């Protein structure tokens, strides 16, 4: 029984390990990246890959994803506009802080909670199917 529980929780444990490894990663200068960051990093533009320069000043690289997904008029642009509207509704006097707060709520609380819930549903359904197979034998 303990072995089954371990394998059922294995994806969650692996996710936690990968997340911890990312947090402990070293920056381009070899120093540990601070967590939480106090400022947005400043990096020089590099023609072969995106850096924080792309985040801070806009990306000049050729897009790799189609416009319907990543363009301002596509899904990404729609999501950013929706987050800004939600942030303005959440904190009308401070729309930038509201944008950040709603971003964190959706992508750090609600989305992971939904994925965890779906994972638990899948594990429960798998157990039910195994129980049904045992009954049929």
BELJOVEN-V266478 format. One line per field, one symbol per residue. ss: DSSP state (2 for helix, 1 for strand, 0 for the rest). phi: phi as a letter, one per 20 degrees, with the letter a starting at -180 (. if undefined). burial: b if it has 9 or more other C-alpha atoms within 8 Angstrom, else e. A space follows every 10 residues. Layout:
BEGIN
ss: ???
phi: ???
burial: ???
END
This chain:
BEGIN
ss: 0222222222 2222222222 2220010000 0100000000 0000010010 0222222000 0000002222 0000222222 2222222222 0000222222 2222222222 2222222222 2222222222 2222220
phi: .fffffffeg gfffffffff fffefeffen efffcffebf fdcffcfebf cfffffcnee fffddfffed ffeeffffff ffffffffff cgfcffffgf ffffffedcf ffffffffff ffffffffff fffffff
burial: eeeeeeeeee eeeeeeeeee eeeeebeeee eebeeeeeee eeeebeeeeb bbbbeeeeee eeeeeebebb bbbbbbbbee eebbbbbbbb bbeebbbbbb bbbbbbbbbb bbeeeeeeee eebeeeeeee eeeeeee
END
